[in-house]
Amino acid sequence: MMRRDLPDESATLALGAELAGWGLRSELVFLRGDLGAGKTTLVRGYLRSLGHRGAVKSPTYTLLESYDLKGLRVLHFDFYRIFDPRELGYIGIGELMAEQAVKLVEWPDKAGDQLPPADIDIQLQWSGAGRHVQVVDCRG
């Protein structure tokens, strides 16, 4: 387990870049935290570290944004607007979870029992003007 204070946006971006250095290939990463806690900023740092130069927005309305970078597929989910976890069946969540891709999931609790257990669980919390993060590697 890793705990760290993130005093500003650049520290959150740097943590995303650090996560990219872990060599993830098909892991499921849960991103937990209140609105504005930095989940999408962390994803932005991760994707930029892998070479993505375009915009990175939270897929709040689309549920999914996908990226193909350096031979790595990354799926970025946001389940904030899911009210019934069974809705995820309409997007083929089972097949998406089985893909050879890094799966970054904001608001995983909204998915109920539709997701397998996380490989990495990241919790971002407000801490004064910055954030506090806890990263748990659940892979054993």
N, CA, C and O atoms as a GROMACS GRO file, in nm:
protein
  560
    1MET      N    1   0.085  -0.118   0.000
    1MET     CA    2   0.000   0.000   0.000
    1MET      C    3   0.089   0.124   0.000
    1MET      O    4   0.193   0.128   0.066
    2MET      N    5   0.046   0.222  -0.074
    2MET     CA    6   0.118   0.348  -0.081
    2MET      C    7   0.022   0.460  -0.042
    2MET      O    8  -0.093   0.464  -0.087
    3ARG      N    9   0.069   0.549   0.042
    3ARG     CA   10  -0.007   0.669   0.079
    3ARG      C   11   0.080   0.789   0.049
    3ARG      O   12   0.200   0.789   0.072
    4ARG      N   13   0.014   0.894  -0.002
    4ARG     CA   14   0.091   1.012  -0.040
    4ARG      C   15   0.000   1.134  -0.042
    4ARG      O   16  -0.119   1.124  -0.071
    5ASP      N   17   0.058   1.248  -0.011
    5ASP     CA   18  -0.014   1.374  -0.028
    5ASP      C   19   0.016   1.428  -0.167
    5ASP      O   20   0.130   1.421  -0.215
    6LEU      N   21  -0.086   1.481  -0.230
    6LEU     CA   22  -0.074   1.541  -0.363
    6LEU      C   23  -0.112   1.687  -0.347
    6LEU      O   24  -0.231   1.720  -0.346
    7PRO      N   25  -0.015   1.776  -0.334
    7PRO     CA   26  -0.046   1.916  -0.303
    7PRO      C   27  -0.114   1.993  -0.415
    7PRO      O   28  -0.178   2.096  -0.389
    8ASP      N   29  -0.100   1.946  -0.541
    8ASP     CA   30  -0.156   2.022  -0.652
    8ASP      C   31  -0.180   1.931  -0.772
    8ASP      O   32  -0.153   1.811  -0.768
    9GLU      N   33  -0.232   1.991  -0.879
    9GLU     CA   34  -0.263   1.914  -0.999
    9GLU      C   35  -0.139   1.847  -1.058
    9GLU      O   36  -0.146   1.734  -1.105
   10SER      N   37  -0.027   1.916  -1.057
   10SER     CA   38   0.094   1.857  -1.116
   10SER      C   39   0.137   1.732  -1.041
   10SER      O   40   0.191   1.639  -1.102
   11ALA      N   41   0.115   1.727  -0.911
   11ALA     CA   42   0.148   1.607  -0.833
   11ALA      C   43   0.055   1.491  -0.870
   11ALA      O   44   0.098   1.376  -0.872
   12THR      N   45  -0.071   1.522  -0.900
   12THR     CA   46  -0.165   1.419  -0.941
   12THR      C   47  -0.129   1.368  -1.080
   12THR      O   48  -0.135   1.248  -1.105
   13LEU      N   49  -0.092   1.458  -1.171
   13LEU     CA   50  -0.046   1.416  -1.303
   13LEU      C   51   0.078   1.329  -1.293
   13LEU      O   52   0.091   1.230  -1.365
   14ALA      N   53   0.169   1.365  -1.203
   14ALA     CA   54   0.292   1.288  -1.183
   14ALA      C   55   0.261   1.148  -1.131
   14ALA      O   56   0.326   1.051  -1.170
   15LEU      N   57   0.162   1.136  -1.044
   15LEU     CA   58   0.123   1.004  -0.995
   15LEU      C   59   0.068   0.919  -1.109
   15LEU      O   60   0.098   0.800  -1.117
   16GLY      N   61  -0.010   0.979  -1.199
   16GLY     CA   62  -0.058   0.907  -1.317
   16GLY      C   63   0.057   0.859  -1.403
   16GLY      O   64   0.055   0.746  -1.452
   17ALA      N   65   0.159   0.943  -1.421
   17ALA     CA   66   0.278   0.904  -1.497
   17ALA      C   67   0.352   0.790  -1.427
   17ALA      O   68   0.402   0.699  -1.492
   18GLU      N   69   0.357   0.796  -1.296
   18GLU     CA   70   0.421   0.689  -1.219
   18GLU      C   71   0.347   0.557  -1.240
   18GLU      O   72   0.408   0.452  -1.256
   19LEU      N   73   0.214   0.564  -1.239
   19LEU     CA   74   0.133   0.445  -1.263
   19LEU      C   75   0.164   0.386  -1.401
   19LEU      O   76   0.167   0.264  -1.417
   20ALA      N   77   0.186   0.472  -1.500
   20ALA     CA   78   0.221   0.424  -1.634
   20ALA      C   79   0.353   0.348  -1.632
   20ALA      O   80   0.374   0.258  -1.713
   21GLY      N   81   0.441   0.384  -1.541
   21GLY     CA   82   0.570   0.316  -1.529
   21GLY      C   83   0.560   0.178  -1.466
   21GLY      O   84   0.660   0.105  -1.462
   22TRP      N   85   0.445   0.140  -1.418
   22TRP     CA   86   0.427   0.009  -1.356
   22TRP      C   87   0.414  -0.103  -1.459
   22TRP      O   88   0.412  -0.221  -1.422
   23GLY      N   89   0.405  -0.068  -1.586
   23GLY     CA   90   0.398  -0.169  -1.691
   23GLY      C   91   0.266  -0.245  -1.696
   23GLY      O   92   0.264  -0.363  -1.730
   24LEU      N   93   0.158  -0.178  -1.665
   24LEU     CA   94   0.026  -0.242  -1.670
   24LEU      C   95  -0.006  -0.285  -1.812
   24LEU      O   96   0.028  -0.216  -1.908
   25ARG      N   97  -0.072  -0.401  -1.825
   25ARG     CA   98  -0.108  -0.451  -1.958
   25ARG      C   99  -0.257  -0.484  -1.970
   25ARG      O  100  -0.317  -0.459  -2.075
   26SER      N  101  -0.316  -0.540  -1.865
   26SER     CA  102  -0.459  -0.574  -1.872
   26SER      C  103  -0.526  -0.564  -1.735
   26SER      O  104  -0.627  -0.629  -1.710
   27GLU      N  105  -0.470  -0.484  -1.650
   27GLU     CA  106  -0.523  -0.471  -1.515
   27GLU      C  107  -0.650  -0.387  -1.509
   27GLU      O  108  -0.677  -0.303  -1.596
   28LEU      N  109  -0.728  -0.411  -1.404
   28LEU     CA  110  -0.847  -0.334  -1.373
   28LEU      C  111  -0.811  -0.242  -1.257
   28LEU      O  112  -0.774  -0.289  -1.149
   29VAL      N  113  -0.823  -0.112  -1.280
   29VAL     CA  114  -0.786  -0.011  -1.180
   29VAL      C  115  -0.911   0.066  -1.140
   29VAL      O  116  -0.975   0.131  -1.223
   30PHE      N  117  -0.945   0.059  -1.012
   30PHE     CA  118  -1.057   0.137  -0.959
   30PHE      C  119  -1.006   0.273  -0.914
   30PHE      O  120  -0.904   0.282  -0.846
   31LEU      N  121  -1.078   0.377  -0.952
   31LEU     CA  122  -1.046   0.515  -0.912
   31LEU      C  123  -1.164   0.566  -0.831
   31LEU      O  124  -1.273   0.588  -0.884
   32ARG      N  125  -1.140   0.585  -0.702
   32ARG     CA  126  -1.246   0.626  -0.610
   32ARG      C  127  -1.219   0.766  -0.557
   32ARG      O  128  -1.103   0.805  -0.541
   33GLY      N  129  -1.324   0.840  -0.530
   33GLY     CA  130  -1.310   0.973  -0.472
   33GLY      C  131  -1.428   1.059  -0.510
   33GLY      O  132  -1.499   1.033  -0.608
   34ASP      N  133  -1.449   1.163  -0.430
   34ASP     CA  134  -1.560   1.254  -0.455
   34ASP      C  135  -1.541   1.330  -0.587
   34ASP      O  136  -1.434   1.324  -0.647
   35LEU      N  137  -1.645   1.399  -0.630
   35LEU     CA  138  -1.635   1.486  -0.747
   35LEU      C  139  -1.520   1.584  -0.728
   35LEU      O  140  -1.507   1.645  -0.622
   36GLY      N  141  -1.438   1.598  -0.830
   36GLY     CA  142  -1.328   1.693  -0.825
   36GLY      C  143  -1.207   1.646  -0.747
   36GLY      O  144  -1.115   1.724  -0.723
   37ALA      N  145  -1.205   1.520  -0.706
   37ALA     CA  146  -1.094   1.469  -0.624
   37ALA      C  147  -0.967   1.443  -0.705
   37ALA      O  148  -0.860   1.427  -0.647
   38GLY      N  149  -0.978   1.438  -0.839
   38GLY     CA  150  -0.859   1.421  -0.921
   38GLY      C  151  -0.852   1.291  -0.998
   38GLY      O  152  -0.746   1.258  -1.052
   39LYS      N  153  -0.961   1.217  -1.007
   39LYS     CA  154  -0.959   1.089  -1.077
   39LYS      C  155  -0.923   1.106  -1.225
   39LYS      O  156  -0.834   1.038  -1.276
   40THR      N  157  -0.991   1.197  -1.292
   40THR     CA  158  -0.963   1.218  -1.435
   40THR      C  159  -0.825   1.281  -1.454
   40THR      O  160  -0.758   1.252  -1.554
   41THR      N  161  -0.783   1.365  -1.363
   41THR     CA  162  -0.648   1.424  -1.372
   41THR      C  163  -0.543   1.314  -1.364
   41THR      O  164  -0.444   1.318  -1.437
   42LEU      N  165  -0.563   1.217  -1.277
   42LEU     CA  166  -0.470   1.106  -1.267
   42LEU      C  167  -0.467   1.028  -1.398
   42LEU      O  168  -0.360   0.990  -1.446
   43VAL      N  169  -0.584   1.003  -1.457
   43VAL     CA  170  -0.591   0.934  -1.586
   43VAL      C  171  -0.519   1.015  -1.693
   43VAL      O  172  -0.448   0.959  -1.776
   44ARG      N  173  -0.536   1.146  -1.692
   44ARG     CA  174  -0.468   1.233  -1.789
   44ARG      C  175  -0.316   1.217  -1.777
   44ARG      O  176  -0.248   1.206  -1.879
   45GLY      N  177  -0.263   1.216  -1.656
   45GLY     CA  178  -0.120   1.197  -1.635
   45GLY      C  179  -0.074   1.061  -1.685
   45GLY      O  180   0.034   1.049  -1.743
   46TYR      N  181  -0.155   0.960  -1.662
   46TYR     CA  182  -0.124   0.825  -1.709
   46TYR      C  183  -0.117   0.822  -1.862
   46TYR      O  184  -0.019   0.774  -1.919
   47LEU      N  185  -0.221   0.875  -1.928
   47LEU     CA  186  -0.226   0.871  -2.074
   47LEU      C  187  -0.118   0.957  -2.138
   47LEU      O  188  -0.058   0.916  -2.237
   48ARG      N  189  -0.093   1.073  -2.083
   48ARG     CA  190   0.013   1.159  -2.140
   48ARG      C  191   0.149   1.092  -2.129
   48ARG      O  192   0.232   1.106  -2.218
   49SER      N  193   0.172   1.021  -2.020
   49SER     CA  194   0.299   0.952  -2.003
   49SER      C  195   0.317   0.843  -2.109
   49SER      O  196   0.429   0.807  -2.144
   50LEU      N  197   0.204   0.791  -2.158
   50LEU     CA  198   0.208   0.688  -2.263
   50LEU      C  199   0.209   0.748  -2.403
   50LEU      O  200   0.210   0.675  -2.502
   51GLY      N  201   0.210   0.882  -2.412
   51GLY     CA  202   0.221   0.947  -2.542
   51GLY      C  203   0.096   1.012  -2.595
   51GLY      O  204   0.100   1.071  -2.704
   52HIS      N  205  -0.015   1.006  -2.525
   52HIS     CA  206  -0.138   1.069  -2.573
   52HIS      C  207  -0.125   1.220  -2.562
   52HIS      O  208  -0.087   1.272  -2.457
   53ARG      N  209  -0.154   1.290  -2.670
   53ARG     CA  210  -0.140   1.436  -2.671
   53ARG      C  211  -0.274   1.510  -2.681
   53ARG      O  212  -0.278   1.632  -2.668
   54GLY      N  213  -0.380   1.439  -2.703
   54GLY     CA  214  -0.511   1.502  -2.716
   54GLY      C  215  -0.575   1.529  -2.581
   54GLY      O  216  -0.514   1.508  -2.476
   55ALA      N  217  -0.698   1.575  -2.587
   55ALA     CA  218  -0.774   1.602  -2.465
   55ALA      C  219  -0.806   1.471  -2.394
   55ALA      O  220  -0.821   1.366  -2.457
   56VAL      N  221  -0.816   1.478  -2.263
   56VAL     CA  222  -0.861   1.365  -2.182
   56VAL      C  223  -0.976   1.417  -2.097
   56VAL      O  224  -0.956   1.496  -2.004
   57LYS      N  225  -1.094   1.371  -2.131
   57LYS     CA  226  -1.210   1.415  -2.056
   57LYS      C  227  -1.272   1.295  -1.986
   57LYS      O  228  -1.256   1.181  -2.030
   58SER      N  229  -1.341   1.322  -1.879
   58SER     CA  230  -1.410   1.215  -1.810
   58SER      C  231  -1.528   1.169  -1.895
   58SER      O  232  -1.607   1.252  -1.940
   59PRO      N  233  -1.540   1.038  -1.918
   59PRO     CA  234  -1.651   0.989  -2.001
   59PRO      C  235  -1.782   0.978  -1.922
   59PRO      O  236  -1.848   0.874  -1.924
   60THR      N  237  -1.818   1.085  -1.854
   60THR     CA  238  -1.937   1.086  -1.770
   60THR      C  239  -2.062   1.054  -1.849
   60THR      O  240  -2.148   0.980  -1.801
   61TYR      N  241  -2.075   1.105  -1.969
   61TYR     CA  242  -2.196   1.083  -2.049
   61TYR      C  243  -2.180   0.967  -2.147
   61TYR      O  244  -2.278   0.900  -2.179
   62THR      N  245  -2.059   0.944  -2.195
   62THR     CA  246  -2.037   0.837  -2.292
   62THR      C  247  -2.006   0.703  -2.224
   62THR      O  248  -2.012   0.599  -2.290
   63LEU      N  249  -1.974   0.704  -2.098
   63LEU     CA  250  -1.937   0.588  -2.015
   63LEU      C  251  -1.798   0.534  -2.045
   63LEU      O  252  -1.735   0.476  -1.957
   64LEU      N  253  -1.750   0.552  -2.168
   64LEU     CA  254  -1.623   0.491  -2.207
   64LEU      C  255  -1.550   0.575  -2.310
   64LEU      O  256  -1.609   0.622  -2.407
   65GLU      N  257  -1.422   0.595  -2.286
   65GLU     CA  258  -1.330   0.650  -2.387
   65GLU      C  259  -1.219   0.546  -2.401
   65GLU      O  260  -1.169   0.494  -2.302
   66SER      N  261  -1.182   0.516  -2.524
   66SER     CA  262  -1.074   0.418  -2.545
   66SER      C  263  -0.957   0.485  -2.615
   66SER      O  264  -0.973   0.579  -2.693
   67TYR      N  265  -0.839   0.434  -2.585
   67TYR     CA  266  -0.714   0.488  -2.638
   67TYR      C  267  -0.625   0.370  -2.679
   67TYR      O  268  -0.618   0.270  -2.608
   68ASP      N  269  -0.558   0.384  -2.792
   68ASP     CA  270  -0.459   0.286  -2.835
   68ASP      C  271  -0.325   0.358  -2.842
   68ASP      O  272  -0.302   0.443  -2.928
   69LEU      N  273  -0.236   0.322  -2.750
   69LEU     CA  274  -0.109   0.393  -2.733
   69LEU      C  275   0.007   0.296  -2.720
   69LEU      O  276   0.008   0.211  -2.631
   70LYS      N  277   0.105   0.308  -2.808
   70LYS     CA  278   0.227   0.228  -2.798
   70LYS      C  279   0.197   0.079  -2.780
   70LYS      O  280   0.258   0.012  -2.697
   71GLY      N  281   0.103   0.029  -2.859
   71GLY     CA  282   0.068  -0.112  -2.850
   71GLY      C  283  -0.012  -0.149  -2.727
   71GLY      O  284  -0.028  -0.267  -2.696
   72LEU      N  285  -0.062  -0.050  -2.656
   72LEU     CA  286  -0.140  -0.073  -2.534
   72LEU      C  287  -0.279  -0.014  -2.552
   72LEU      O  288  -0.293   0.102  -2.593
   73ARG      N  289  -0.379  -0.092  -2.522
   73ARG     CA  290  -0.517  -0.043  -2.526
   73ARG      C  291  -0.556  -0.001  -2.384
   73ARG      O  292  -0.533  -0.075  -2.288
   74VAL      N  293  -0.613   0.117  -2.373
   74VAL     CA  294  -0.658   0.170  -2.244
   74VAL      C  295  -0.806   0.205  -2.256
   74VAL      O  296  -0.847   0.276  -2.347
   75LEU      N  297  -0.886   0.154  -2.163
   75LEU     CA  298  -1.028   0.183  -2.157
   75LEU      C  299  -1.053   0.265  -2.031
   75LEU      O  300  -1.023   0.221  -1.920
   76HIS      N  301  -1.109   0.384  -2.049
   76HIS     CA  302  -1.137   0.475  -1.938
   76HIS      C  303  -1.288   0.484  -1.922
   76HIS      O  304  -1.358   0.535  -2.009
   77PHE      N  305  -1.338   0.432  -1.810
   77PHE     CA  306  -1.481   0.429  -1.781
   77PHE      C  307  -1.515   0.533  -1.674
   77PHE      O  308  -1.431   0.566  -1.590
   78ASP      N  309  -1.637   0.583  -1.679
   78ASP     CA  310  -1.691   0.668  -1.573
   78ASP      C  311  -1.835   0.626  -1.552
   78ASP      O  312  -1.920   0.644  -1.640
   79PHE      N  313  -1.864   0.570  -1.434
   79PHE     CA  314  -1.997   0.518  -1.405
   79PHE      C  315  -2.078   0.610  -1.314
   79PHE      O  316  -2.175   0.566  -1.253
   80TYR      N  317  -2.039   0.736  -1.306
   80TYR     CA  318  -2.107   0.830  -1.216
   80TYR      C  319  -2.258   0.836  -1.241
   80TYR      O  320  -2.336   0.844  -1.146
   81ARG      N  321  -2.298   0.832  -1.366
   81ARG     CA  322  -2.440   0.847  -1.401
   81ARG      C  323  -2.516   0.715  -1.411
   81ARG      O  324  -2.630   0.713  -1.458
   82ILE      N  325  -2.455   0.607  -1.368
   82ILE     CA  326  -2.524   0.477  -1.368
   82ILE      C  327  -2.612   0.469  -1.244
   82ILE      O  328  -2.565   0.489  -1.131
   83PHE      N  329  -2.740   0.441  -1.265
   83PHE     CA  330  -2.833   0.429  -1.153
   83PHE      C  331  -2.868   0.284  -1.124
   83PHE      O  332  -2.902   0.249  -1.011
   84ASP      N  333  -2.860   0.201  -1.226
   84ASP     CA  334  -2.888   0.059  -1.209
   84ASP      C  335  -2.772  -0.016  -1.274
   84ASP      O  336  -2.752  -0.006  -1.395
   85PRO      N  337  -2.694  -0.091  -1.196
   85PRO     CA  338  -2.577  -0.160  -1.251
   85PRO      C  339  -2.609  -0.249  -1.371
   85PRO      O  340  -2.521  -0.274  -1.454
   86ARG      N  341  -2.732  -0.296  -1.382
   86ARG     CA  342  -2.768  -0.381  -1.496
   86ARG      C  343  -2.759  -0.305  -1.627
   86ARG      O  344  -2.748  -0.366  -1.733
   87GLU      N  345  -2.763  -0.170  -1.622
   87GLU     CA  346  -2.748  -0.088  -1.743
   87GLU      C  347  -2.616  -0.118  -1.814
   87GLU      O  348  -2.605  -0.102  -1.936
   88LEU      N  349  -2.516  -0.160  -1.739
   88LEU     CA  350  -2.384  -0.185  -1.798
   88LEU      C  351  -2.386  -0.303  -1.895
   88LEU      O  352  -2.297  -0.315  -1.980
   89GLY      N  353  -2.485  -0.387  -1.884
   89GLY     CA  354  -2.499  -0.496  -1.980
   89GLY      C  355  -2.520  -0.444  -2.121
   89GLY      O  356  -2.481  -0.510  -2.217
   90TYR      N  357  -2.582  -0.327  -2.135
   90TYR     CA  358  -2.607  -0.269  -2.266
   90TYR      C  359  -2.479  -0.228  -2.339
   90TYR      O  360  -2.477  -0.220  -2.462
   91ILE      N  361  -2.373  -0.202  -2.264
   91ILE     CA  362  -2.246  -0.166  -2.329
   91ILE      C  363  -2.152  -0.286  -2.338
   91ILE      O  364  -2.037  -0.272  -2.380
   92GLY      N  365  -2.200  -0.404  -2.299
   92GLY     CA  366  -2.117  -0.524  -2.307
   92GLY      C  367  -2.006  -0.524  -2.204
   92GLY      O  368  -1.891  -0.555  -2.236
   93ILE      N  369  -2.039  -0.490  -2.080
   93ILE     CA  370  -1.936  -0.475  -1.977
   93ILE      C  371  -1.855  -0.603  -1.956
   93ILE      O  372  -1.735  -0.596  -1.931
   94GLY      N  373  -1.918  -0.717  -1.967
   94GLY     CA  374  -1.845  -0.843  -1.949
   94GLY      C  375  -1.735  -0.860  -2.053
   94GLY      O  376  -1.622  -0.896  -2.020
   95GLU      N  377  -1.770  -0.832  -2.179
   95GLU     CA  378  -1.671  -0.843  -2.287
   95GLU      C  379  -1.562  -0.738  -2.272
   95GLU      O  380  -1.444  -0.767  -2.295
   96LEU      N  381  -1.601  -0.617  -2.232
   96LEU     CA  382  -1.501  -0.511  -2.214
   96LEU      C  383  -1.403  -0.545  -2.102
   96LEU      O  384  -1.283  -0.518  -2.113
   97MET      N  385  -1.453  -0.604  -1.994
   97MET     CA  386  -1.365  -0.642  -1.883
   97MET      C  387  -1.271  -0.755  -1.922
   97MET      O  388  -1.163  -0.769  -1.864
   98ALA      N  389  -1.311  -0.836  -2.020
   98ALA     CA  390  -1.228  -0.948  -2.065
   98ALA      C  391  -1.122  -0.905  -2.166
   98ALA      O  392  -1.032  -0.982  -2.198
   99GLU      N  393  -1.132  -0.782  -2.218
   99GLU     CA  394  -1.036  -0.735  -2.319
   99GLU      C  395  -0.895  -0.726  -2.263
   99GLU      O  396  -0.875  -0.703  -2.144
  100GLN      N  397  -0.798  -0.746  -2.352
  100GLN     CA  398  -0.657  -0.724  -2.318
  100GLN      C  399  -0.634  -0.574  -2.322
  100GLN      O  400  -0.592  -0.519  -2.424
  101ALA      N  401  -0.663  -0.508  -2.212
  101ALA     CA  402  -0.654  -0.362  -2.203
  101ALA      C  403  -0.641  -0.323  -2.056
  101ALA      O  404  -0.687  -0.395  -1.968
  102VAL      N  405  -0.580  -0.210  -2.032
  102VAL     CA  406  -0.582  -0.151  -1.900
  102VAL      C  407  -0.718  -0.084  -1.886
  102VAL      O  408  -0.758  -0.005  -1.971
  103LYS      N  409  -0.789  -0.117  -1.780
  103LYS     CA  410  -0.924  -0.065  -1.759
  103LYS      C  411  -0.922   0.027  -1.637
  103LYS      O  412  -0.902  -0.020  -1.525
  104LEU      N  413  -0.943   0.156  -1.660
  104LEU     CA  414  -0.945   0.256  -1.554
  104LEU      C  415  -1.090   0.294  -1.529
  104LEU      O  416  -1.157   0.343  -1.619
  105VAL      N  417  -1.139   0.271  -1.408
  105VAL     CA  418  -1.281   0.285  -1.380
  105VAL      C  419  -1.305   0.389  -1.270
  105VAL      O  420  -1.270   0.368  -1.154
  106GLU      N  421  -1.366   0.501  -1.310
  106GLU     CA  422  -1.411   0.600  -1.212
  106GLU      C  423  -1.549   0.558  -1.162
  106GLU      O  424  -1.631   0.510  -1.240
  107TRP      N  425  -1.574   0.577  -1.035
  107TRP     CA  426  -1.701   0.543  -0.970
  107TRP      C  427  -1.735   0.394  -0.983
  107TRP      O  428  -1.846   0.360  -1.023
  108PRO      N  429  -1.641   0.305  -0.950
  108PRO     CA  430  -1.668   0.161  -0.965
  108PRO      C  431  -1.782   0.110  -0.877
  108PRO      O  432  -1.847   0.012  -0.912
  109ASP      N  433  -1.808   0.175  -0.765
  109ASP     CA  434  -1.915   0.130  -0.675
  109ASP      C  435  -2.052   0.136  -0.741
  109ASP      O  436  -2.143   0.062  -0.704
  110LYS      N  437  -2.068   0.225  -0.839
  110LYS     CA  438  -2.196   0.238  -0.910
  110LYS      C  439  -2.224   0.116  -0.998
  110LYS      O  440  -2.337   0.097  -1.044
  111ALA      N  441  -2.121   0.035  -1.023
  111ALA     CA  442  -2.136  -0.083  -1.109
  111ALA      C  443  -2.188  -0.204  -1.033
  111ALA      O  444  -2.213  -0.308  -1.095
  112GLY      N  445  -2.206  -0.194  -0.903
  112GLY     CA  446  -2.256  -0.306  -0.825
  112GLY      C  447  -2.169  -0.429  -0.843
  112GLY      O  448  -2.048  -0.423  -0.824
  113ASP      N  449  -2.231  -0.540  -0.879
  113ASP     CA  450  -2.157  -0.666  -0.895
  113ASP      C  451  -2.119  -0.694  -1.041
  113ASP      O  452  -2.086  -0.807  -1.076
  114GLN      N  453  -2.124  -0.591  -1.125
  114GLN     CA  454  -2.097  -0.609  -1.268
  114GLN      C  455  -1.948  -0.611  -1.303
  114GLN      O  456  -1.911  -0.641  -1.416
  115LEU      N  457  -1.861  -0.580  -1.206
  115LEU     CA  458  -1.716  -0.575  -1.230
  115LEU      C  459  -1.645  -0.684  -1.150
  115LEU      O  460  -1.688  -0.720  -1.040
  116PRO      N  461  -1.537  -0.736  -1.205
  116PRO     CA  462  -1.453  -0.826  -1.124
  116PRO      C  463  -1.379  -0.744  -1.018
  116PRO      O  464  -1.383  -0.621  -1.022
  117PRO      N  465  -1.313  -0.810  -0.925
  117PRO     CA  466  -1.236  -0.735  -0.825
  117PRO      C  467  -1.122  -0.656  -0.891
  117PRO      O  468  -1.067  -0.696  -0.994
  118ALA      N  469  -1.090  -0.544  -0.831
  118ALA     CA  470  -0.983  -0.458  -0.883
  118ALA      C  471  -0.846  -0.524  -0.866
  118ALA      O  472  -0.822  -0.598  -0.770
  119ASP      N  473  -0.758  -0.496  -0.960
  119ASP     CA  474  -0.617  -0.532  -0.945
  119ASP      C  475  -0.545  -0.423  -0.866
  119ASP      O  476  -0.455  -0.451  -0.786
  120ILE      N  477  -0.587  -0.299  -0.890
  120ILE     CA  478  -0.530  -0.183  -0.819
  120ILE      C  479  -0.647  -0.094  -0.778
  120ILE      O  480  -0.735  -0.065  -0.859
  121ASP      N  481  -0.647  -0.051  -0.654
  121ASP     CA  482  -0.755   0.031  -0.602
  121ASP      C  483  -0.694   0.163  -0.554
  121ASP      O  484  -0.609   0.165  -0.466
  122ILE      N  485  -0.738   0.273  -0.615
  122ILE     CA  486  -0.684   0.406  -0.584
  122ILE      C  487  -0.795   0.491  -0.525
  122ILE      O  488  -0.901   0.508  -0.585
  123GLN      N  489  -0.769   0.544  -0.406
  123GLN     CA  490  -0.865   0.631  -0.336
  123GLN      C  491  -0.805   0.771  -0.326
  123GLN      O  492  -0.698   0.789  -0.267
  124LEU      N  493  -0.873   0.869  -0.382
  124LEU     CA  494  -0.831   1.009  -0.374
  124LEU      C  495  -0.927   1.083  -0.282
  124LEU      O  496  -1.048   1.071  -0.296
  125GLN      N  497  -0.871   1.160  -0.189
  125GLN     CA  498  -0.953   1.236  -0.095
  125GLN      C  499  -0.901   1.378  -0.087
  125GLN      O  500  -0.782   1.404  -0.100
  126TRP      N  501  -0.995   1.469  -0.065
  126TRP     CA  502  -0.956   1.608  -0.041
  126TRP      C  503  -0.874   1.615   0.087
  126TRP      O  504  -0.904   1.546   0.185
  127SER      N  505  -0.771   1.697   0.086
  127SER     CA  506  -0.688   1.719   0.204
  127SER      C  507  -0.643   1.864   0.201
  127SER      O  508  -0.542   1.897   0.138
  128GLY      N  509  -0.717   1.951   0.269
  128GLY     CA  510  -0.688   2.093   0.261
  128GLY      C  511  -0.707   2.141   0.118
  128GLY      O  512  -0.811   2.115   0.058
  129ALA      N  513  -0.608   2.210   0.065
  129ALA     CA  514  -0.614   2.258  -0.073
  129ALA      C  515  -0.572   2.151  -0.173
  129ALA      O  516  -0.593   2.167  -0.294
  130GLY      N  517  -0.513   2.041  -0.125
  130GLY     CA  518  -0.465   1.936  -0.212
  130GLY      C  519  -0.546   1.808  -0.197
  130GLY      O  520  -0.664   1.812  -0.164
  131ARG      N  521  -0.481   1.698  -0.221
  131ARG     CA  522  -0.544   1.566  -0.213
  131ARG      C  523  -0.452   1.472  -0.135
  131ARG      O  524  -0.332   1.496  -0.122
  132HIS      N  525  -0.512   1.368  -0.085
  132HIS     CA  526  -0.439   1.257  -0.026
  132HIS      C  527  -0.477   1.134  -0.107
  132HIS      O  528  -0.594   1.115  -0.139
  133VAL      N  529  -0.381   1.050  -0.140
  133VAL     CA  530  -0.409   0.931  -0.218
  133VAL      C  531  -0.361   0.808  -0.143
  133VAL      O  532  -0.260   0.810  -0.073
  134GLN      N  533  -0.438   0.702  -0.161
  134GLN     CA  534  -0.399   0.570  -0.112
  134GLN      C  535  -0.410   0.474  -0.229
  134GLN      O  536  -0.515   0.464  -0.292
  135VAL      N  537  -0.303   0.405  -0.257
  135VAL     CA  538  -0.299   0.309  -0.368
  135VAL      C  539  -0.276   0.171  -0.308
  135VAL      O  540  -0.180   0.148  -0.235
  136VAL      N  541  -0.367   0.079  -0.341
  136VAL     CA  542  -0.356  -0.058  -0.292
  136VAL      C  543  -0.341  -0.150  -0.414
  136VAL      O  544  -0.427  -0.152  -0.502
  137ASP      N  545  -0.231  -0.227  -0.417
  137ASP     CA  546  -0.210  -0.326  -0.521
  137ASP      C  547  -0.273  -0.455  -0.471
  137ASP      O  548  -0.221  -0.518  -0.378
  138CYS      N  549  -0.384  -0.495  -0.531
  138CYS     CA  550  -0.461  -0.611  -0.486
  138CYS      C  551  -0.417  -0.740  -0.554
  138CYS      O  552  -0.478  -0.845  -0.531
  139ARG      N  553  -0.314  -0.734  -0.635
  139ARG     CA  554  -0.272  -0.851  -0.712
  139ARG      C  555  -0.198  -0.954  -0.628
  139ARG      O  556  -0.170  -1.065  -0.674
  140GLY      N  557  -0.165  -0.917  -0.505
  140GLY     CA  558  -0.101  -1.014  -0.416
  140GLY      C  559   0.042  -1.007  -0.405
  140GLY      O  560   0.102  -1.086  -0.332
   0.00000   0.00000   0.00000
